[in-house]
Amino acid sequence: MNRLFLLLALIPSVLVAAVDFETDLRPINRTAPGASYADMLARIMPAVVSIRTAEVIPKAVLDRYRGRIDPEKVLTDSKTGETLMPMGLGSGTIIHSDGYVITNRHVVMKEDRRTVAATVIVQLSDRREFRAKVLGVDATTDIAVLKIDGRNLPAAKFADSDKARVGDVVFAIGNPLDAGMTVTSGIVSAMGRSGKQGMGLLFEDFIQTDAAINPGNSGGPLIDFEGRVLGMNTAIKSENGGSVGIGYSIPANLIISVATDLANTGKVVRGLLGVQGEDLPLTEANKLSLGKAGAVRVTLVQADLPAAKAGLKVGDIIVALNGKPFENWNELRLAISRHKPGEVILLNYIREGRGSVTRVTVATRPAGG
């Protein structure tokens, strides 16, 4: 103590003037192009929800393990008083003011991935919580539709995802790693991801984005520059379990098609022609003067199904559906599936170098197929 006093005593006293640090109190100019997305996000974020699945803990089990269960991980249902153990975490979007919510199928399933969780809890941005009813799930696209008992809820609008382009600015919203509602931004990195570039679902047409997506983001929206739902964030490619800039979102137009069926009937009805195909190599496409346009060679025609009845044969090269070209077999198969049974579609095809067109009446695809 004495040494410290002596040391201080040797320091000459210096008068130091008070220092003020200036603060500019003006808000940023949010009307300047690219300065802020806050106003747009403020409109859409109330429609984004956090979703938890839980299992009821019977009282006998709770009493047996009391003191060994982390109380911070246990929930209590405000209406029934039941004790709930959280199991899964995800996000979702309210798409109708009467309480219709979309999310991923895997968000609302049990760990076995075959059974819907017993309890699904939806939390709104204002912290209100609702027990949700799962109206339907679709394993082939990983889409689920929920219903909560709410009225006049904030609801998001969809964009036409067919008009999206690589380079468009997008925002991913959700509850990553249970950190709370979070916004990340990026661009559309690619369109039409499927197969080896997708996640192995039967029907895939993913939008790829570099907006950060992490566990807990699943089911949350991918928003375009105008605050519309462009897609549903579903999966990432990663070696460490976190975002590395390769995220996949189900496009809005596919969501609408599937969600409409699930909300109204609990199942998805898809079209079937009874044909299988393969992408036509570019060298063969050039010989037919197709250039880079997509084309599909028919590899199988199933007897007694619409394609066979319309006269299609193995080796025919399909180049358009209802006059609209397509990129590849996956896109054509998905387009066929989105037509309802009984609809009549036109297929443009080439046989032995000659172009032709045929009318095909769509049949019903078996459930899950």
Phi, psi and omega in degrees: 000316180295319180300318179297320180295318180295320180297316180294327181293335181280345182279122181294140179287132181233129177281122181248128180288146178297141182251133175250139177252126188279137175239130175269109188277359180288139171290158177295157179280091185285355176274348179289139182304126177077003184286325184198147175247013188299316183295317179297314182293326178298330179284324187268331188297329176299341179273353180266134186235160172260139183235130176235143170254151183208159175242139179291132176265113178302149184302320181299320179291319180298317179296323183293323184254013180302133183094343179251354177258127180298115183297336180287343181263359182256137178250156175237126178290122185293337183266317185261342183079002181293147176268130186239139174255115180301140181240318184222163183221138177198194181227174179195179181223132173283123183247002176208140185295345178273008172102022175273130185232137174252147175202185175277148175302316185294343178290325187257008180264157172289175182298334180286352178063011181244340186237137177292139180301147182294324183229127176237122185246127179251125178248125179277171181295335178271011175078004172294143180239143180227141166284128183258145171262130178275109182285331180177154176228152179231110183290336185282343177235352182065042179244142175225149176239130179246162175227129175242155183276078177224157178228150179054039179278153176294129184232144180270156175254151178270152169261163174278101186292342177293341181267358179291150180226151175301130182105347176296140177286135179222163179227135175257130182236138178174195183242071184293130176055026180060030180279350187106165184301127190224145177243132171234159183230160178184210178227168168289117183270329180195161178237156172068032178288136181197175177060231181297333179270358180250218185238006176088015176282159181294320179239112183227141176204050192294144163272127176264138181220155174261003172298132187299124176234131181227168175309131185106336175284340184308130179092345179282166186275150164259118190255140175273181186299336181261009176083022178256153180285113178268333181193180177240120182292125192235321187202165175227157166257125186199146175265347183243004179087352179246176183291131172237016176093012176234095180241153183239135179232136176287129184291150185304319184295326176288322178301312182301315181300313182286315184296325179298315178294315182296321182292326186264329184231349181082359179214163181254128177257124183238156179274156182217135175251340183079040180222145173234155184208178177221152180296137178280125179302150183300324180299319179287324178298322179295322179297331180265009180061032178270346181061226181269003179295143180291147177208152184231128174272130180288125180251343180205134173235117183279132182298145174067013175252169190307319182298317179294318180295333179276356175096006177292147181228157175300133182102341175298148181245109181278131184240347180199151174239120184053038177079359182257124178290168181219167185275319188197181182298320179300317180293320178294315180298319178294319179297319178297316184297333183277354173274142184275149177306136181097341177290149177254126179240158179252131176246123173269131182214165179242131177229119180054041175084357182247134180281147179207172179218144179222150178263131182233130176268121187290137174259181181265128176283136177302148181302132179080359184250000000 
